[in-house]
Amino acid sequence: MPDWKLPFKLYIDACGEGLGAALHQTQIINDKPVEGQIGFTSRQIKPPEARCGASQMECLCLVWPLEKLHYFLDGTVFEVITDFNAVKSLLNMKAPNRHMLRWKIAIQEYRGNMTIVHKSGNIHKNADGH
């Protein structure tokens, strides 16, 4: 059960076949911090998305779970953990293409509450399916 006063962690990852996201939260249990799972979501890549490059796929993998998990994330502080640096650059992109521009606009409502953190693929396995 989530504690709405505590921050969440959203682990995201994309691959050639699908998108995955894992929502976690660290709570204090018996005086120790314990990171527990709140929810998971995944989906297959749609045929038009299969033509996207890696940067677009990873950015889609940020936008899609924000929409799916809006109930949990709206108005809360959370950290997005990704293994792809392009996700961080989406927020500051100067001349995005039409897809990236639409996604950049979609994530604006979360911008003040969301921090994007890069972790290497070896460490970041929650949404990766490994």
KEVO-915583 format. One record per residue: z, y, x of N, C-alpha, C in turn; residue number from 0. Coordinates in steps of 0.02 Angstrom, whole numbers, plus 50000, padded with zeros to 5 digits. Layout:
REM KEVO-915583
<nw:Z&nv:Y&nu:X&caw:Z&cav:Y&cau:X&cw:Z&cv:Y&cu:X&i:NUM>
...
//
This chain:
REM KEVO-915583
<nw:50000&nv:49941&nu:50042&caw:50000&cav:50000&cau:50000&cw:50000&cv:50062&cu:50045&i:0>
<nw:49953&nv:50108&nu:50035&caw:49951&cav:50166&cau:50079&cw:50009&cv:50215&cu:50065&i:1>
<nw:50028&nv:50249&nu:50118&caw:50076&cav:50304&cau:50113&cw:50035&cv:50368&cu:50117&i:2>
<nw:50030&nv:50404&nu:50061&caw:49984&cav:50461&cau:50056&cw:50005&cv:50520&cu:50101&i:3>
<nw:50065&nv:50517&nu:50130&caw:50087&cav:50570&cau:50175&cw:50067&cv:50557&cu:50247&i:4>
<nw:50046&nv:50496&nu:50262&caw:50028&cav:50477&cau:50330&cw:49952&cv:50478&cu:50340&i:5>
<nw:49929&nv:50491&nu:50401&caw:49857&cav:50492&cau:50414&cw:49827&cv:50421&cu:50412&i:6>
<nw:49762&nv:50419&nu:50399&caw:49724&cav:50357&cau:50398&cw:49682&cv:50352&cu:50461&i:7>
<nw:49657&nv:50292&nu:50476&caw:49607&cav:50280&cau:50528&cw:49549&cv:50245&cu:50495&i:8>
<nw:49489&nv:50272&nu:50505&caw:49428&cav:50242&cau:50478&cw:49385&cv:50218&cu:50536&i:9>
<nw:49381&nv:50153&nu:50544&caw:49340&cav:50122&cau:50596&cw:49271&cv:50111&cu:50566&i:10>
<nw:49218&nv:50134&nu:50600&caw:49150&cav:50125&cau:50574&cw:49105&cv:50094&cu:50627&i:11>
<nw:49055&nv:50057&nu:50603&caw:49005&cav:50030&cau:50649&cw:48942&cv:50011&cu:50610&i:12>
<nw:48885&nv:50018&nu:50644&caw:48821&cav:49999&cau:50615&cw:48785&cv:49952&cu:50663&i:13>
<nw:48744&nv:49909&nu:50635&caw:48702&cav:49865&cau:50675&cw:48635&cv:49858&cu:50640&i:14>
<nw:48591&nv:49819&nu:50666&caw:48525&cav:49811&cau:50637&cw:48525&cv:49781&cu:50567&i:15>
<nw:48578&nv:49747&nu:50549&caw:48581&cav:49714&cau:50483&cw:48625&cv:49750&cu:50432&i:16>
<nw:48674&nv:49789&nu:50455&caw:48719&cav:49818&cau:50405&cw:48765&cv:49872&cu:50432&i:17>
<nw:48805&nv:49898&nu:50385&caw:48855&cav:49949&cau:50399&cw:48923&cv:49920&cu:50383&i:18>
<nw:48973&nv:49938&nu:50422&caw:49040&cav:49914&cau:50409&cw:49091&cv:49969&cu:50420&i:19>
<nw:49145&nv:49966&nu:50381&caw:49199&cav:50014&cau:50389&cw:49265&cv:49980&cu:50372&i:20>
<nw:49316&nv:49998&nu:50410&caw:49384&cav:49971&cau:50399&cw:49432&cv:50030&cu:50396&i:21>
<nw:49470&nv:50034&nu:50342&caw:49519&cav:50087&cau:50334&cw:49588&cv:50060&cu:50350&i:22>
<nw:49622&nv:50092&nu:50397&caw:49688&cav:50070&cau:50419&cw:49737&cv:50128&cu:50414&i:23>
<nw:49801&nv:50111&nu:50420&caw:49853&cav:50162&cau:50422&cw:49911&cv:50135&cu:50462&i:24>
<nw:49939&nv:50177&nu:50505&caw:49998&cav:50157&cau:50544&cw:50060&cv:50179&cu:50506&i:25>
<nw:50102&nv:50131&nu:50491&caw:50165&cav:50145&cau:50456&cw:50223&cv:50119&cu:50499&i:26>
<nw:50281&nv:50147&nu:50487&caw:50341&cav:50125&cau:50524&cw:50374&cv:50070&cu:50483&i:27>
<nw:50378&nv:50011&nu:50513&caw:50410&cav:49954&cau:50481&cw:50462&cv:49927&cu:50530&i:28>
<nw:50524&nv:49924&nu:50508&caw:50580&cav:49903&cau:50551&cw:50582&cv:49944&cu:50616&i:29>
<nw:50574&nv:50010&nu:50608&caw:50576&cav:50058&cau:50663&cw:50520&cv:50048&cu:50715&i:30>
<nw:50467&nv:50013&nu:50697&caw:50410&cav:50003&cau:50743&cw:50346&cv:50024&cu:50708&i:31>
<nw:50300&nv:50057&nu:50745&caw:50236&cav:50075&cau:50715&cw:50192&cv:50012&cu:50708&i:32>
<nw:50167&nv:50002&nu:50648&caw:50124&cav:49944&cau:50634&cw:50061&cv:49969&cu:50600&i:33>
<nw:50003&nv:49955&nu:50631&caw:49939&cav:49974&cau:50600&cw:49918&cv:49919&cu:50552&i:34>
<nw:49912&nv:49936&nu:50489&caw:49893&cav:49887&cau:50439&cw:49827&cv:49906&cu:50405&i:35>
<nw:49796&nv:49856&nu:50377&caw:49732&cav:49866&cau:50342&cw:49744&cv:49890&cu:50271&i:36>
<nw:49704&nv:49940&nu:50252&caw:49706&cav:49966&cau:50184&cw:49645&cv:49939&cu:50146&i:37>
<nw:49588&nv:49938&nu:50179&caw:49528&cav:49913&cau:50146&cw:49470&cv:49905&cu:50193&i:38>
<nw:49421&nv:49866&nu:50172&caw:49360&cav:49854&cau:50210&cw:49301&cv:49863&cu:50163&i:39>
<nw:49245&nv:49885&nu:50191&caw:49184&cav:49889&cau:50152&cw:49125&cv:49878&cu:50198&i:40>
<nw:49073&nv:49848&nu:50172&caw:49012&cav:49837&cau:50211&cw:48953&cv:49831&cu:50164&i:41>
<nw:48894&nv:49839&nu:50193&caw:48833&cav:49829&cau:50154&cw:48775&cv:49816&cu:50201&i:42>
<nw:48723&nv:49786&nu:50173&caw:48662&cav:49774&cau:50212&cw:48622&cv:49839&cu:50218&i:43>
<nw:48582&nv:49841&nu:50270&caw:48536&cav:49897&cau:50280&cw:48480&cv:49892&cu:50228&i:44>
<nw:48463&nv:49948&nu:50198&caw:48407&cav:49950&cau:50151&cw:48342&cv:49955&cu:50190&i:45>
<nw:48286&nv:49929&nu:50163&caw:48223&cav:49929&cau:50201&cw:48203&cv:49997&cu:50232&i:46>
<nw:48208&nv:50053&nu:50196&caw:48190&cav:50117&cau:50229&cw:48237&cv:50135&cu:50286&i:47>
<nw:48300&nv:50115&nu:50281&caw:48349&cav:50130&cau:50334&cw:48335&cv:50090&cu:50397&i:48>
<nw:48302&nv:50033&nu:50390&caw:48287&cav:49991&cau:50448&cw:48242&cv:50026&cu:50498&i:49>
<nw:48206&nv:50078&nu:50476&caw:48162&cav:50116&cau:50520&cw:48199&cv:50171&cu:50558&i:50>
<nw:48261&nv:50182&nu:50542&caw:48301&cav:50235&cau:50574&cw:48319&cv:50215&cu:50646&i:51>
<nw:48329&nv:50265&nu:50688&caw:48352&cav:50253&cau:50755&cw:48427&cv:50241&cu:50756&i:52>
<nw:48453&nv:50225&nu:50814&caw:48525&cav:50210&cau:50821&cw:48568&cv:50270&cu:50801&i:53>
<nw:48549&nv:50330&nu:50821&caw:48589&cav:50389&cau:50805&cw:48594&cv:50399&cu:50730&i:54>
<nw:48537&nv:50393&nu:50695&caw:48537&cav:50401&cau:50623&cw:48578&cv:50346&cu:50589&i:55>
<nw:48573&nv:50285&nu:50613&caw:48610&cav:50230&cau:50583&cw:48686&cv:50241&cu:50589&i:56>
<nw:48708&nv:50262&nu:50647&caw:48779&cav:50273&cau:50657&cw:48804&cv:50333&cu:50616&i:57>
<nw:48763&nv:50384&nu:50608&caw:48782&cav:50441&cau:50566&cw:48784&cv:50420&cu:50493&i:58>
<nw:48737&nv:50379&nu:50472&caw:48739&cav:50351&cau:50404&cw:48803&cv:50311&cu:50394&i:59>
<nw:48823&nv:50277&nu:50447&caw:48883&cav:50236&cau:50444&cw:48947&cv:50278&cu:50439&i:60>
<nw:48942&nv:50342&nu:50453&caw:48998&cav:50388&cau:50441&cw:48996&cv:50412&cu:50368&i:61>
<nw:48938&nv:50434&nu:50346&caw:48932&cav:50463&cau:50279&cw:48944&cv:50412&cu:50224&i:62>
<nw:48916&nv:50353&nu:50231&caw:48922&cav:50302&cau:50178&cw:48995&cv:50284&cu:50162&i:63>
<nw:49038&nv:50267&nu:50212&caw:49107&cav:50251&cau:50194&cw:49147&cv:50311&cu:50169&i:64>
<nw:49129&nv:50372&nu:50190&caw:49163&cav:50430&cau:50163&cw:49153&cv:50434&cu:50088&i:65>
<nw:49092&nv:50417&nu:50066&caw:49078&cav:50416&cau:49994&cw:49115&cv:50357&cu:49961&i:66>
<nw:49112&nv:50298&nu:49992&caw:49143&cav:50238&cau:49963&cw:49220&cv:50244&cu:49960&i:67>
<nw:49249&nv:50274&nu:50010&caw:49322&cav:50276&cau:50016&cw:49350&cv:50346&cu:50001&i:68>
<nw:49311&nv:50385&nu:49965&caw:49330&cav:50454&cau:49948&cw:49400&cv:50456&cu:49916&i:69>
<nw:49415&nv:50408&nu:49874&caw:49480&cav:50405&cau:49840&cw:49538&cv:50408&cu:49890&i:70>
<nw:49531&nv:50372&nu:49945&caw:49584&cav:50370&cau:49996&cw:49583&cv:50431&cu:50041&i:71>
<nw:49523&nv:50456&nu:50057&caw:49515&cav:50506&cau:50110&cw:49516&cv:50579&cu:50086&i:72>
<nw:49501&nv:50590&nu:50023&caw:49498&cav:50659&cau:49997&cw:49566&cv:50692&cu:50002&i:73>
<nw:49569&nv:50747&nu:50040&caw:49631&cav:50785&cau:50047&cw:49681&cv:50757&cu:50096&i:74>
<nw:49664&nv:50702&nu:50130&caw:49710&cav:50673&cau:50179&cw:49684&cv:50684&cu:50250&i:75>
<nw:49728&nv:50680&nu:50298&caw:49709&cav:50685&cau:50368&cw:49690&cv:50615&cu:50391&i:76>
<nw:49634&nv:50610&nu:50427&caw:49613&cav:50545&cau:50451&cw:49572&cv:50551&cu:50515&i:77>
<nw:49570&nv:50496&nu:50551&caw:49534&cav:50491&cau:50614&cw:49478&cv:50441&cu:50604&i:78>
<nw:49418&nv:50459&nu:50625&caw:49361&cav:50413&cau:50623&cw:49353&cv:50385&cu:50693&i:79>
<nw:49352&nv:50319&nu:50699&caw:49343&cav:50287&cau:50764&cw:49275&cv:50254&cu:50764&i:80>
<nw:49234&nv:50273&nu:50814&caw:49166&cav:50248&cau:50819&cw:49151&cv:50229&cu:50892&i:81>
<nw:49103&nv:50185&nu:50901&caw:49083&cav:50167&cau:50969&cw:49018&cv:50202&cu:50989&i:82>
<nw:48999&nv:50253&nu:50951&caw:48936&cav:50288&cau:50964&cw:48948&cv:50363&cu:50964&i:83>
<nw:48934&nv:50396&nu:51020&caw:48948&cav:50468&cau:51028&cw:48907&cv:50513&cu:50983&i:84>
<nw:48849&nv:50491&nu:50959&caw:48806&cav:50533&cau:50917&cw:48841&cv:50554&cu:50853&i:85>
<nw:48888&nv:50514&nu:50830&caw:48924&cav:50531&cau:50769&cw:48962&cv:50597&cu:50778&i:86>
<nw:48992&nv:50606&nu:50837&caw:49027&cav:50669&cau:50851&cw:48979&cv:50728&cu:50852&i:87>
<nw:48919&nv:50718&nu:50877&caw:48871&cav:50773&cau:50883&cw:48841&cv:50793&cu:50815&i:88>
<nw:48846&nv:50750&nu:50764&caw:48819&cav:50767&cau:50698&cw:48851&cv:50831&cu:50672&i:89>
<nw:48915&nv:50841&nu:50684&caw:48950&cav:50900&cau:50659&cw:48924&cv:50965&cu:50689&i:90>
<nw:48899&nv:50962&nu:50751&caw:48879&cav:51022&cau:50787&cw:48804&cv:51028&cu:50797&i:91>
<nw:48765&nv:50984&nu:50767&caw:48693&cav:50983&cau:50776&cw:48662&cv:51049&cu:50753&i:92>
<nw:48620&nv:51079&nu:50795&caw:48589&cav:51144&cau:50780&cw:48527&cv:51138&cu:50737&i:93>
<nw:48485&nv:51088&nu:50749&caw:48422&cav:51082&cau:50711&cw:48413&cv:51009&cu:50688&i:94>
<nw:48455&nv:50987&nu:50641&caw:48449&cav:50917&cau:50619&cw:48387&cv:50906&cu:50576&i:95>
<nw:48363&nv:50843&nu:50576&caw:48309&cav:50826&cau:50530&cw:48337&cv:50825&cu:50459&i:96>
<nw:48295&nv:50812&nu:50410&caw:48317&cav:50819&cau:50340&cw:48373&cv:50770&cu:50322&i:97>
<nw:48369&nv:50709&nu:50348&caw:48423&cav:50660&cau:50334&cw:48489&cv:50683&cu:50364&i:98>
<nw:48486&nv:50701&nu:50428&caw:48546&cav:50722&cau:50463&cw:48575&cv:50785&cu:50431&i:99>
<nw:48532&nv:50831&nu:50409&caw:48556&cav:50892&cau:50377&cw:48593&cv:50875&cu:50312&i:100>
<nw:48565&nv:50830&nu:50273&caw:48597&cav:50810&cau:50210&cw:48665&cv:50777&cu:50225&i:101>
<nw:48668&nv:50735&nu:50276&caw:48731&cav:50702&cau:50295&cw:48781&cv:50752&cu:50322&i:102>
<nw:48756&nv:50800&nu:50362&caw:48801&cav:50852&cau:50390&cw:48833&cv:50892&cu:50333&i:103>
<nw:48795&nv:50908&nu:50282&caw:48821&cav:50944&cau:50224&cw:48872&cv:50900&cu:50187&i:104>
<nw:48857&nv:50836&nu:50180&caw:48900&cav:50790&cau:50143&cw:48969&cv:50783&cu:50175&i:105>
<nw:48974&nv:50788&nu:50241&caw:49039&cav:50778&cau:50273&cw:49078&cv:50843&cu:50281&i:106>
<nw:49050&nv:50900&nu:50262&caw:49084&cav:50963&cau:50270&cw:49152&cv:50966&cu:50234&i:107>
<nw:49157&nv:50934&nu:50176&caw:49220&cav:50937&cau:50139&cw:49277&cv:50902&cu:50176&i:108>
<nw:49260&nv:50858&nu:50223&caw:49311&cav:50821&cau:50261&cw:49326&cv:50854&cu:50329&i:109>
<nw:49287&nv:50902&nu:50348&caw:49288&cav:50928&cau:50416&cw:49357&cv:50950&cu:50440&i:110>
<nw:49395&nv:50985&nu:50399&caw:49461&cav:51008&cau:50419&cw:49512&cv:50953&cu:50427&i:111>
<nw:49501&nv:50897&nu:50394&caw:49549&cav:50841&cau:50395&cw:49528&cv:50783&cu:50439&i:112>
<nw:49466&nv:50785&nu:50463&caw:49437&cav:50728&cau:50498&cw:49430&cv:50743&cu:50573&i:113>
<nw:49451&nv:50695&nu:50613&caw:49441&cav:50697&cau:50685&cw:49399&cv:50636&cu:50704&i:114>
<nw:49348&nv:50646&nu:50744&caw:49306&cav:50590&cau:50765&cw:49323&cv:50572&cu:50837&i:115>
<nw:49338&nv:50508&nu:50848&caw:49359&cav:50483&cau:50913&cw:49311&cv:50428&cu:50934&i:116>
<nw:49289&nv:50432&nu:50997&caw:49245&cav:50380&cau:51024&cw:49287&cv:50327&cu:51060&i:117>
<nw:49275&nv:50264&nu:51045&caw:49305&cav:50208&cau:51082&cw:49248&cv:50161&cu:51099&i:118>
<nw:49250&nv:50133&nu:51158&caw:49196&cav:50088&cau:51179&cw:49194&cv:50027&cu:51135&i:119>
<nw:49136&nv:49996&nu:51132&caw:49125&cav:49937&cau:51091&cw:49172&cv:49879&cu:51107&i:120>
<nw:49195&nv:49875&nu:51170&caw:49241&cav:49822&cau:51190&cw:49309&cv:49829&cu:51156&i:121>
<nw:49329&nv:49891&nu:51143&caw:49394&cav:49905&cau:51113&cw:49389&cv:49909&cu:51037&i:122>
<nw:49334&nv:49937&nu:51014&caw:49322&cav:49952&cau:50943&cw:49292&cv:49891&cu:50908&i:123>
<nw:49333&nv:49850&nu:50877&caw:49307&cav:49789&cau:50847&cw:49323&cv:49783&cu:50773&i:124>
<nw:49362&nv:49828&nu:50745&caw:49384&cav:49822&cau:50675&cw:49326&cv:49819&cu:50626&i:125>
<nw:49279&nv:49866&nu:50631&caw:49223&cav:49868&cau:50584&cw:49162&cv:49831&cu:50611&i:126>
<nw:49168&nv:49806&nu:50672&caw:49111&cav:49776&cau:50707&cw:49099&cv:49704&cu:50687&i:127>
<nw:49147&nv:49672&nu:50659&caw:49138&cav:49603&cau:50638&cw:49147&cv:49552&cu:50694&i:128>
<nw:49174&nv:49573&nu:50751&caw:49186&cav:49527&cau:50807&cw:49257&cv:49502&cu:50806&i:129>
//
